[in-house]
Amino acid sequence: MKNLKYITLAIIALVGLTSLTSCEDEDKYRFPELGNGGFVKFVSMPEFNAGADPASASFTAMTEDPNGNIANYDIAVRGYFTGASTDTISWRSTTTFPFDVSFTAADMATTFGVPASTFVSGDSFEFFGTATTTDGTVYSYVQTNCNCPTDPEDPEAPGTWNGANTDSVLLTAAGLLQAFNWEVEFSDPPM
C-alpha cells in the first residue's frame, strides 16, 4: 500500500509540474533569414606569384558565380610599385560567368598608364571585387559589417544581422576560394 501511495504522489507531482510549464513565444527569438548571398569565387586555386621577371610574368585565373545570382561583378585594382598612385583603378566588370581575370605585366602597364619596364620583381597588385545580386544586394571586399540587433531575443529590437558584405578572412580560412580580395606579386612561386 505504501508503494501505491508513493506512485500516486509521483504521478500527481508530474502532472502538476507539466501543467505549470508554458509554451514559449517563438517570435521572441530573432533568427536571421537565410538565403544564398552574392559570392564570386575562383574556379580553382590560382598561383598568386606571377613569376619574378615582369617581362614574362602572368597571372591565370577564372572566376565563377556558384549561386547563379550575380547581376554584376566589378573589380578594381591598386598597384604597389614605384610611382604608383594610392588610389584604386576600375579594372574589369562582367555580367556573365565564368569570367577570366588573367593578366600579364603588359596588361597592368596599360591599366596604370605606365611602361611595362616600370615593374620589377616584388611589385604587386591588389584586387577588390564587388558583386551585385539580381535582387540588388551588394557584396564587397569590405569586412563584414554587422549592425546587429541590440537585443537578439527581442523581435522589435533595431538592427540587421549582416551588412551584406563578405568576410574574406572567414572565406579564405574555410577554403572557399573567394574572389573579392586577392593580391598577385611579381615573384617566383614558393618551392
C-alpha positions in Angstrom: 0.0 0.0 0.0 2.9 2.3 0.8 4.3 1.9 -2.7 1.0 2.7 -4.3 0.8 5.9 -2.2 4.3 7.0 -3.5 3.5 6.2 -7.1 0.3 8.2 -6.8 2.2 11.2 -5.3 4.8 10.9 -8.1 2.1 11.0 -10.8 0.4 14.0 -9.2 3.7 15.8 -8.9 4.5 15.0 -12.6 1.1 16.2 -13.8 1.4 19.3 -11.6 4.8 20.3 -12.9 3.8 19.6 -16.5 0.8 21.9 -16.2 2.9 24.7 -14.7 5.2 24.9 -17.8 4.1 27.2 -20.6 4.8 27.4 -24.3 7.4 29.9 -25.3 6.6 32.6 -27.8 8.7 31.5 -30.9 8.6 35.1 -32.2 10.5 36.1 -29.2 13.9 34.8 -30.5 15.2 36.5 -33.7 17.0 34.4 -36.2 18.3 35.8 -39.4 16.6 34.8 -42.6 19.0 32.6 -44.5 19.4 32.5 -48.3 22.1 32.5 -50.9 24.2 35.6 -50.9 26.3 37.0 -53.6 29.5 35.0 -53.9 32.1 35.0 -56.6 35.0 32.5 -56.3 37.9 31.3 -58.3 37.2 28.1 -60.3 40.4 26.6 -58.9 43.1 27.9 -56.6 45.3 30.2 -58.7 49.1 30.8 -58.2 49.4 34.4 -56.7 53.1 34.6 -57.5 53.1 35.5 -61.2 56.9 35.0 -61.7 59.9 37.1 -60.7 60.5 38.6 -64.2 57.7 41.0 -65.1 58.6 40.7 -68.8 57.3 37.1 -68.8 55.2 37.1 -65.6 51.5 36.3 -65.9 48.5 35.5 -63.6 46.0 33.0 -64.8 42.6 32.6 -63.2 38.9 32.2 -63.9 36.0 33.2 -61.6 32.5 31.8 -61.3 29.2 32.5 -59.6 28.3 29.3 -57.8 24.9 30.6 -56.6 23.9 31.8 -60.1 22.5 35.1 -58.7 25.2 37.7 -59.7 23.9 40.5 -61.9 27.2 42.4 -62.0 30.7 41.9 -60.8 33.2 44.8 -60.7 36.9 44.6 -60.0 39.2 47.5 -59.0 43.0 47.2 -58.6 45.7 49.0 -56.7 49.3 48.8 -57.7 52.2 48.6 -55.4 55.2 49.7 -57.5 57.5 52.7 -57.6 55.4 55.7 -58.7 52.0 54.0 -58.2 49.0 56.0 -57.0 47.4 55.1 -53.7 44.0 55.1 -55.5 42.3 52.1 -56.8 41.5 51.9 -60.5 38.5 50.3 -62.1 39.8 47.2 -63.9 37.2 44.9 -65.2 33.5 44.2 -65.0 31.1 41.4 -66.1 27.5 40.2 -66.1 28.4 36.7 -67.2 30.4 33.8 -65.8 32.8 32.1 -65.9 34.9 35.3 -66.0 38.6 35.5 -66.9 40.7 37.6 -64.5 44.1 36.7 -66.0 46.6 39.3 -66.9 50.3 40.0 -67.9 52.6 42.8 -66.9 51.7 44.5 -70.3 48.1 44.4 -69.3 48.9 46.1 -65.9 51.1 48.6 -67.6 48.1 49.6 -69.9 45.8 49.7 -66.9 48.1 52.1 -64.9 49.3 54.1 -67.9 53.0 53.3 -67.4 55.6 51.4 -69.4 55.9 47.7 -68.7 59.6 48.4 -67.8 58.3 50.2 -64.7 57.6 46.9 -63.0 60.3 45.0 -61.1 60.4 41.8 -59.1 58.5 42.2 -55.8 55.9 44.7 -57.2 52.3 43.6 -56.7 48.7 44.3 -57.5 45.8 44.0 -55.0 42.3 43.4 -56.4 39.0 44.4 -54.9 35.7 42.8 -56.1 32.2 43.9 -55.7 29.2 41.7 -56.6 25.6 42.9 -57.0 23.0 40.2 -56.9 19.8 40.1 -59.0 17.8 41.4 -56.0 20.2 44.5 -55.8 22.1 43.4 -52.7 25.8 44.5 -52.9 28.6 42.2 -51.5 32.1 43.6 -51.4 35.6 43.1 -50.3 35.0 45.1 -47.1 34.9 43.0 -43.9 31.5 42.0 -42.5 29.6 45.0 -41.2 27.0 43.7 -38.8 24.7 46.3 -37.4 23.4 43.5 -35.1 20.2 43.9 -33.1 20.8 45.3 -29.6 18.8 42.5 -28.1 18.7 39.4 -30.2 15.8 38.0 -28.2 13.6 41.0 -28.8 11.9 40.8 -32.2 11.3 44.6 -32.2 15.0 45.5 -31.4 16.5 47.6 -34.2 19.4 46.4 -36.3 20.2 43.9 -39.0 22.2 40.7 -38.9 24.5 41.4 -41.8 25.5 44.4 -43.8 25.7 42.1 -46.9 29.5 42.1 -47.1 31.7 39.2 -47.3 34.3 38.4 -44.6 37.4 37.5 -46.7 39.3 36.1 -43.7 36.4 33.6 -43.0 36.1 32.7 -46.6 39.8 32.1 -47.1 40.1 30.1 -43.9 37.1 28.0 -45.0 38.9 27.2 -48.3 36.1 28.8 -50.4 38.4 30.4 -52.9 36.8 33.9 -52.6 37.4 36.3 -55.5 36.7 39.5 -53.6 40.2 40.5 -52.4 43.4 39.0 -53.6 47.0 40.1 -54.3 49.3 39.0 -57.1 53.0 39.6 -56.8 55.8 39.5 -59.4 57.8 36.8 -57.6 58.6 33.2 -58.1 56.2 30.7 -56.7 57.4 29.0 -53.5 59.1 25.7 -53.9 
